[in-house]
Amino acid sequence: MSENEHNLDEMEKGMAIYEYIVNNVETCRDELDSLIFNLKQNDSSGQFLSSTARFLAAVNRKEFQEFLPGLIEAAIEKDRERRYIGGLLEAIWGTDYQDRYEELCSSDDVFRRLYKRIYPTGIFN
């Protein structure tokens, strides 16, 4: 199998897992650990990890809070070009995340790590 075929296969599997979560969010909570594990294995770009984090936060952030850090951390690792993780700051922490930067940095390691990845030299250069 060529690298392009392998990447396409991973992309199809990642999309299928993401779609399953979206279509079954009300009934698949007990499966989320396994689904997220498989998503981490099959999403080489971080696209579906980011989308799943945004989706779960939009559906019910409080209910799915325990799954968000793992999804976001895996997305940070896989999305080296920052194509998909850019929207996570606002989607997860709200439109005012920049105003709450110091508070969030001191209380949330995932926020801090994501923020540093998106703004490696700070937001105000």
Rosetta blueprint (number, residue, H / E / L):
1 M L
2 S L
3 E H
4 N H
5 E H
6 H H
7 N H
8 L H
9 D H
10 E H
11 M H
12 E H
13 K H
14 G H
15 M H
16 A H
17 I H
18 Y H
19 E H
20 Y H
21 I H
22 V H
23 N H
24 N L
25 V L
26 E L
27 T L
28 C L
29 R H
30 D H
31 E H
32 L H
33 D H
34 S H
35 L H
36 I H
37 F H
38 N H
39 L H
40 K H
41 Q H
42 N H
43 D L
44 S L
45 S L
46 G L
47 Q H
48 F H
49 L H
50 S H
51 S H
52 T H
53 A H
54 R H
55 F H
56 L H
57 A H
58 A H
59 V H
60 N H
61 R H
62 K H
63 E H
64 F H
65 Q H
66 E H
67 F H
68 L H
69 P H
70 G H
71 L H
72 I H
73 E H
74 A H
75 A H
76 I H
77 E H
78 K H
79 D L
80 R L
81 E L
82 R L
83 R L
84 Y L
85 I H
86 G H
87 G H
88 L H
89 L H
90 E H
91 A H
92 I H
93 W H
94 G L
95 T L
96 D L
97 Y L
98 Q L
99 D L
100 R L
101 Y H
102 E H
103 E H
104 L H
105 C H
106 S H
107 S H
108 D L
109 D H
110 V H
111 F H
112 R H
113 R H
114 L H
115 Y H
116 K H
117 R H
118 I H
119 Y L
120 P L
121 T L
122 G L
123 I L
124 F L
125 N L
